[in-house]
Amino acid sequence: MPRDEVERPRRLHRTDWMALLSGVLFVVLGILIVTRAITDPLVLIGVVVLGLAFAGLVAIIAKVFRHK
């Protein structure tokens, strides 16, 4: 049988919520910095810390629900 015709079970991978949300956070922050919507470094650091905390919280909640 040719290799193209062999049916393989489809494997789905789990979403890495921490990586996904962190990436979105840094893209949005990059846009805000380039457009000069955020100019205060203290505000930037606060948004980064809160954004990463939120991403971590979502990742932990997703992991808890995934194992039930």
DOMARVEX-539971 format. One record per atom (N, C-alpha, C, O): residue in three letters; atom name; x negated, y negated, z. Coordinates in nm, 2 decimals. Layout:
+------+------+--------+--------+--------+
| rest | atom |      u |      v |      w |
+------+------+--------+--------+--------+
|  ala |   CA |      X |      Y |      Z |
...
+------+------+--------+--------+--------+
***
This chain:
+------+------+--------+--------+--------+
| rest | atom |      u |      v |      w |
+------+------+--------+--------+--------+
|  met |    N |  -0.09 |   0.12 |   0.00 |
|  met |   CA |   0.00 |   0.00 |   0.00 |
|  met |    C |  -0.09 |  -0.12 |   0.00 |
|  met |    O |  -0.18 |  -0.13 |   0.08 |
|  pro |    N |  -0.06 |  -0.22 |  -0.09 |
|  pro |   CA |  -0.15 |  -0.34 |  -0.09 |
|  pro |    C |  -0.14 |  -0.42 |   0.04 |
|  pro |    O |  -0.04 |  -0.41 |   0.11 |
|  arg |    N |  -0.24 |  -0.49 |   0.07 |
|  arg |   CA |  -0.25 |  -0.56 |   0.20 |
|  arg |    C |  -0.14 |  -0.67 |   0.21 |
|  arg |    O |  -0.09 |  -0.69 |   0.32 |
|  asp |    N |  -0.09 |  -0.73 |   0.10 |
|  asp |   CA |   0.01 |  -0.83 |   0.11 |
|  asp |    C |   0.15 |  -0.78 |   0.15 |
|  asp |    O |   0.23 |  -0.85 |   0.20 |
|  glu |    N |   0.17 |  -0.65 |   0.12 |
|  glu |   CA |   0.30 |  -0.59 |   0.15 |
|  glu |    C |   0.31 |  -0.53 |   0.29 |
|  glu |    O |   0.42 |  -0.49 |   0.33 |
|  val |    N |   0.21 |  -0.53 |   0.36 |
|  val |   CA |   0.21 |  -0.48 |   0.50 |
|  val |    C |   0.28 |  -0.58 |   0.59 |
|  val |    O |   0.24 |  -0.69 |   0.60 |
|  glu |    N |   0.39 |  -0.53 |   0.65 |
|  glu |   CA |   0.46 |  -0.62 |   0.74 |
|  glu |    C |   0.39 |  -0.61 |   0.88 |
|  glu |    O |   0.37 |  -0.51 |   0.94 |
|  arg |    N |   0.37 |  -0.73 |   0.93 |
|  arg |   CA |   0.31 |  -0.74 |   1.06 |
|  arg |    C |   0.41 |  -0.81 |   1.15 |
|  arg |    O |   0.48 |  -0.90 |   1.11 |
|  pro |    N |   0.42 |  -0.77 |   1.28 |
|  pro |   CA |   0.51 |  -0.84 |   1.37 |
|  pro |    C |   0.46 |  -0.99 |   1.39 |
|  pro |    O |   0.34 |  -1.01 |   1.40 |
|  arg |    N |   0.55 |  -1.08 |   1.38 |
|  arg |   CA |   0.51 |  -1.22 |   1.39 |
|  arg |    C |   0.48 |  -1.25 |   1.54 |
|  arg |    O |   0.57 |  -1.23 |   1.63 |
|  arg |    N |   0.37 |  -1.31 |   1.56 |
|  arg |   CA |   0.33 |  -1.35 |   1.70 |
|  arg |    C |   0.35 |  -1.50 |   1.72 |
|  arg |    O |   0.30 |  -1.58 |   1.64 |
|  leu |    N |   0.42 |  -1.54 |   1.82 |
|  leu |   CA |   0.44 |  -1.68 |   1.85 |
|  leu |    C |   0.35 |  -1.72 |   1.96 |
|  leu |    O |   0.33 |  -1.64 |   2.05 |
|  his |    N |   0.29 |  -1.84 |   1.95 |
|  his |   CA |   0.20 |  -1.88 |   2.05 |
|  his |    C |   0.28 |  -1.98 |   2.14 |
|  his |    O |   0.38 |  -2.04 |   2.10 |
|  arg |    N |   0.24 |  -1.99 |   2.26 |
|  arg |   CA |   0.30 |  -2.08 |   2.36 |
|  arg |    C |   0.25 |  -2.22 |   2.34 |
|  arg |    O |   0.14 |  -2.24 |   2.30 |
|  thr |    N |   0.34 |  -2.32 |   2.36 |
|  thr |   CA |   0.30 |  -2.46 |   2.34 |
|  thr |    C |   0.22 |  -2.50 |   2.46 |
|  thr |    O |   0.25 |  -2.48 |   2.58 |
|  asp |    N |   0.11 |  -2.56 |   2.44 |
|  asp |   CA |   0.02 |  -2.61 |   2.54 |
|  asp |    C |   0.07 |  -2.76 |   2.56 |
|  asp |    O |   0.02 |  -2.85 |   2.50 |
|  trp |    N |   0.15 |  -2.77 |   2.66 |
|  trp |   CA |   0.22 |  -2.90 |   2.69 |
|  trp |    C |   0.12 |  -3.01 |   2.74 |
|  trp |    O |   0.13 |  -3.12 |   2.70 |
|  met |    N |   0.02 |  -2.97 |   2.81 |
|  met |   CA |  -0.08 |  -3.06 |   2.86 |
|  met |    C |  -0.16 |  -3.12 |   2.74 |
|  met |    O |  -0.18 |  -3.24 |   2.74 |
|  ala |    N |  -0.20 |  -3.04 |   2.65 |
|  ala |   CA |  -0.28 |  -3.09 |   2.54 |
|  ala |    C |  -0.19 |  -3.17 |   2.45 |
|  ala |    O |  -0.23 |  -3.28 |   2.40 |
|  leu |    N |  -0.07 |  -3.13 |   2.42 |
|  leu |   CA |   0.02 |  -3.20 |   2.34 |
|  leu |    C |   0.06 |  -3.34 |   2.39 |
|  leu |    O |   0.05 |  -3.44 |   2.32 |
|  leu |    N |   0.09 |  -3.35 |   2.52 |
|  leu |   CA |   0.13 |  -3.48 |   2.58 |
|  leu |    C |   0.01 |  -3.57 |   2.60 |
|  leu |    O |   0.02 |  -3.69 |   2.58 |
|  ser |    N |  -0.11 |  -3.51 |   2.63 |
|  ser |   CA |  -0.23 |  -3.59 |   2.64 |
|  ser |    C |  -0.27 |  -3.65 |   2.51 |
|  ser |    O |  -0.31 |  -3.77 |   2.50 |
|  gly |    N |  -0.25 |  -3.57 |   2.40 |
|  gly |   CA |  -0.28 |  -3.62 |   2.27 |
|  gly |    C |  -0.19 |  -3.74 |   2.23 |
|  gly |    O |  -0.23 |  -3.84 |   2.17 |
|  val |    N |  -0.06 |  -3.72 |   2.25 |
|  val |   CA |   0.04 |  -3.83 |   2.22 |
|  val |    C |   0.00 |  -3.95 |   2.31 |
|  val |    O |   0.01 |  -4.06 |   2.25 |
|  leu |    N |  -0.03 |  -3.93 |   2.43 |
|  leu |   CA |  -0.06 |  -4.05 |   2.52 |
|  leu |    C |  -0.18 |  -4.12 |   2.46 |
|  leu |    O |  -0.17 |  -4.25 |   2.45 |
|  phe |    N |  -0.29 |  -4.06 |   2.42 |
|  phe |   CA |  -0.40 |  -4.13 |   2.37 |
|  phe |    C |  -0.38 |  -4.19 |   2.24 |
|  phe |    O |  -0.44 |  -4.30 |   2.21 |
|  val |    N |  -0.30 |  -4.13 |   2.15 |
|  val |   CA |  -0.26 |  -4.20 |   2.02 |
|  val |    C |  -0.19 |  -4.32 |   2.05 |
|  val |    O |  -0.21 |  -4.43 |   1.99 |
|  val |    N |  -0.09 |  -4.32 |   2.14 |
|  val |   CA |  -0.01 |  -4.43 |   2.17 |
|  val |    C |  -0.09 |  -4.54 |   2.23 |
|  val |    O |  -0.08 |  -4.66 |   2.20 |
|  leu |    N |  -0.18 |  -4.50 |   2.33 |
|  leu |   CA |  -0.27 |  -4.60 |   2.39 |
|  leu |    C |  -0.36 |  -4.67 |   2.29 |
|  leu |    O |  -0.39 |  -4.79 |   2.29 |
|  gly |    N |  -0.41 |  -4.59 |   2.19 |
|  gly |   CA |  -0.50 |  -4.64 |   2.09 |
|  gly |    C |  -0.42 |  -4.74 |   2.00 |
|  gly |    O |  -0.48 |  -4.85 |   1.97 |
|  ile |    N |  -0.30 |  -4.71 |   1.97 |
|  ile |   CA |  -0.22 |  -4.81 |   1.89 |
|  ile |    C |  -0.20 |  -4.94 |   1.97 |
|  ile |    O |  -0.21 |  -5.05 |   1.92 |
|  leu |    N |  -0.17 |  -4.92 |   2.10 |
|  leu |   CA |  -0.14 |  -5.04 |   2.19 |
|  leu |    C |  -0.27 |  -5.13 |   2.20 |
|  leu |    O |  -0.26 |  -5.25 |   2.21 |
|  ile |    N |  -0.39 |  -5.06 |   2.21 |
|  ile |   CA |  -0.51 |  -5.14 |   2.22 |
|  ile |    C |  -0.54 |  -5.21 |   2.09 |
|  ile |    O |  -0.58 |  -5.32 |   2.09 |
|  val |    N |  -0.53 |  -5.14 |   1.98 |
|  val |   CA |  -0.56 |  -5.20 |   1.85 |
|  val |    C |  -0.47 |  -5.32 |   1.82 |
|  val |    O |  -0.51 |  -5.42 |   1.76 |
|  thr |    N |  -0.34 |  -5.31 |   1.85 |
|  thr |   CA |  -0.25 |  -5.41 |   1.83 |
|  thr |    C |  -0.25 |  -5.52 |   1.94 |
|  thr |    O |  -0.18 |  -5.62 |   1.94 |
|  arg |    N |  -0.34 |  -5.50 |   2.03 |
|  arg |   CA |  -0.36 |  -5.60 |   2.15 |
|  arg |    C |  -0.23 |  -5.61 |   2.23 |
|  arg |    O |  -0.21 |  -5.72 |   2.29 |
|  ala |    N |  -0.15 |  -5.51 |   2.24 |
|  ala |   CA |  -0.03 |  -5.52 |   2.33 |
|  ala |    C |  -0.08 |  -5.50 |   2.47 |
|  ala |    O |  -0.01 |  -5.55 |   2.56 |
|  ile |    N |  -0.19 |  -5.43 |   2.49 |
|  ile |   CA |  -0.24 |  -5.41 |   2.63 |
|  ile |    C |  -0.38 |  -5.47 |   2.63 |
|  ile |    O |  -0.47 |  -5.43 |   2.55 |
|  thr |    N |  -0.40 |  -5.57 |   2.71 |
|  thr |   CA |  -0.54 |  -5.64 |   2.72 |
|  thr |    C |  -0.60 |  -5.62 |   2.85 |
|  thr |    O |  -0.72 |  -5.64 |   2.87 |
|  asp |    N |  -0.52 |  -5.59 |   2.95 |
|  asp |   CA |  -0.57 |  -5.58 |   3.09 |
|  asp |    C |  -0.63 |  -5.44 |   3.12 |
|  asp |    O |  -0.55 |  -5.34 |   3.11 |
|  pro |    N |  -0.75 |  -5.42 |   3.15 |
|  pro |   CA |  -0.81 |  -5.29 |   3.17 |
|  pro |    C |  -0.74 |  -5.22 |   3.29 |
|  pro |    O |  -0.73 |  -5.10 |   3.29 |
|  leu |    N |  -0.70 |  -5.29 |   3.39 |
|  leu |   CA |  -0.64 |  -5.23 |   3.51 |
|  leu |    C |  -0.50 |  -5.17 |   3.47 |
|  leu |    O |  -0.47 |  -5.06 |   3.52 |
|  val |    N |  -0.43 |  -5.23 |   3.38 |
|  val |   CA |  -0.30 |  -5.18 |   3.33 |
|  val |    C |  -0.33 |  -5.05 |   3.25 |
|  val |    O |  -0.26 |  -4.95 |   3.26 |
|  leu |    N |  -0.43 |  -5.06 |   3.17 |
|  leu |   CA |  -0.47 |  -4.94 |   3.08 |
|  leu |    C |  -0.51 |  -4.82 |   3.17 |
|  leu |    O |  -0.46 |  -4.71 |   3.14 |
|  ile |    N |  -0.59 |  -4.84 |   3.27 |
|  ile |   CA |  -0.62 |  -4.73 |   3.36 |
|  ile |    C |  -0.50 |  -4.67 |   3.43 |
|  ile |    O |  -0.49 |  -4.55 |   3.44 |
|  gly |    N |  -0.41 |  -4.76 |   3.47 |
|  gly |   CA |  -0.29 |  -4.71 |   3.54 |
|  gly |    C |  -0.20 |  -4.63 |   3.45 |
|  gly |    O |  -0.15 |  -4.53 |   3.49 |
|  val |    N |  -0.19 |  -4.68 |   3.32 |
|  val |   CA |  -0.11 |  -4.60 |   3.23 |
|  val |    C |  -0.17 |  -4.47 |   3.19 |
|  val |    O |  -0.10 |  -4.37 |   3.18 |
|  val |    N |  -0.30 |  -4.46 |   3.18 |
|  val |   CA |  -0.37 |  -4.34 |   3.15 |
|  val |    C |  -0.35 |  -4.24 |   3.27 |
|  val |    O |  -0.32 |  -4.12 |   3.25 |
|  val |    N |  -0.37 |  -4.29 |   3.39 |
|  val |   CA |  -0.36 |  -4.20 |   3.51 |
|  val |    C |  -0.21 |  -4.15 |   3.52 |
|  val |    O |  -0.19 |  -4.03 |   3.54 |
|  leu |    N |  -0.12 |  -4.24 |   3.51 |
|  leu |   CA |   0.02 |  -4.19 |   3.52 |
|  leu |    C |   0.06 |  -4.10 |   3.40 |
|  leu |    O |   0.14 |  -4.01 |   3.42 |
|  gly |    N |   0.02 |  -4.13 |   3.28 |
|  gly |   CA |   0.05 |  -4.05 |   3.17 |
|  gly |    C |  -0.01 |  -3.91 |   3.18 |
|  gly |    O |   0.06 |  -3.81 |   3.15 |
|  leu |    N |  -0.14 |  -3.90 |   3.23 |
|  leu |   CA |  -0.20 |  -3.77 |   3.25 |
|  leu |    C |  -0.13 |  -3.69 |   3.36 |
|  leu |    O |  -0.12 |  -3.57 |   3.36 |
|  ala |    N |  -0.09 |  -3.76 |   3.47 |
|  ala |   CA |  -0.01 |  -3.70 |   3.58 |
|  ala |    C |   0.12 |  -3.64 |   3.53 |
|  ala |    O |   0.16 |  -3.53 |   3.56 |
|  phe |    N |   0.19 |  -3.72 |   3.44 |
|  phe |   CA |   0.31 |  -3.67 |   3.39 |
|  phe |    C |   0.29 |  -3.55 |   3.30 |
|  phe |    O |   0.37 |  -3.45 |   3.31 |
|  ala |    N |   0.19 |  -3.55 |   3.22 |
|  ala |   CA |   0.16 |  -3.44 |   3.13 |
|  ala |    C |   0.12 |  -3.31 |   3.21 |
|  ala |    O |   0.17 |  -3.20 |   3.18 |
|  gly |    N |   0.05 |  -3.33 |   3.32 |
|  gly |   CA |   0.02 |  -3.22 |   3.41 |
|  gly |    C |   0.14 |  -3.16 |   3.48 |
|  gly |    O |   0.15 |  -3.04 |   3.49 |
|  leu |    N |   0.23 |  -3.25 |   3.52 |
|  leu |   CA |   0.35 |  -3.21 |   3.58 |
|  leu |    C |   0.44 |  -3.13 |   3.49 |
|  leu |    O |   0.49 |  -3.02 |   3.52 |
|  val |    N |   0.45 |  -3.17 |   3.36 |
|  val |   CA |   0.53 |  -3.10 |   3.26 |
|  val |    C |   0.46 |  -2.97 |   3.23 |
|  val |    O |   0.53 |  -2.87 |   3.22 |
|  ala |    N |   0.33 |  -2.96 |   3.23 |
|  ala |   CA |   0.26 |  -2.84 |   3.20 |
|  ala |    C |   0.28 |  -2.74 |   3.31 |
|  ala |    O |   0.30 |  -2.62 |   3.29 |
|  ile |    N |   0.28 |  -2.78 |   3.44 |
|  ile |   CA |   0.30 |  -2.69 |   3.55 |
|  ile |    C |   0.45 |  -2.64 |   3.55 |
|  ile |    O |   0.47 |  -2.52 |   3.58 |
|  ile |    N |   0.54 |  -2.73 |   3.53 |
|  ile |   CA |   0.68 |  -2.69 |   3.52 |
|  ile |    C |   0.70 |  -2.59 |   3.41 |
|  ile |    O |   0.78 |  -2.49 |   3.43 |
|  ala |    N |   0.64 |  -2.61 |   3.29 |
|  ala |   CA |   0.66 |  -2.52 |   3.18 |
|  ala |    C |   0.60 |  -2.38 |   3.22 |
|  ala |    O |   0.65 |  -2.28 |   3.18 |
|  lys |    N |   0.49 |  -2.38 |   3.29 |
|  lys |   CA |   0.42 |  -2.26 |   3.32 |
|  lys |    C |   0.51 |  -2.18 |   3.42 |
|  lys |    O |   0.52 |  -2.06 |   3.41 |
|  val |    N |   0.57 |  -2.25 |   3.52 |
|  val |   CA |   0.66 |  -2.18 |   3.61 |
|  val |    C |   0.78 |  -2.12 |   3.55 |
|  val |    O |   0.81 |  -2.00 |   3.57 |
|  phe |    N |   0.84 |  -2.19 |   3.45 |
|  phe |   CA |   0.96 |  -2.13 |   3.38 |
|  phe |    C |   0.92 |  -2.02 |   3.29 |
|  phe |    O |   1.00 |  -1.93 |   3.26 |
|  arg |    N |   0.80 |  -2.03 |   3.23 |
|  arg |   CA |   0.75 |  -1.93 |   3.14 |
|  arg |    C |   0.73 |  -1.79 |   3.21 |
|  arg |    O |   0.75 |  -1.69 |   3.14 |
|  his |    N |   0.69 |  -1.79 |   3.33 |
|  his |   CA |   0.67 |  -1.67 |   3.40 |
|  his |    C |   0.79 |  -1.61 |   3.47 |
|  his |    O |   0.78 |  -1.50 |   3.53 |
|  lys |    N |   0.90 |  -1.67 |   3.46 |
|  lys |   CA |   1.02 |  -1.61 |   3.53 |
|  lys |    C |   1.09 |  -1.52 |   3.43 |
|  lys |    O |   1.20 |  -1.47 |   3.47 |
+------+------+--------+--------+--------+
***
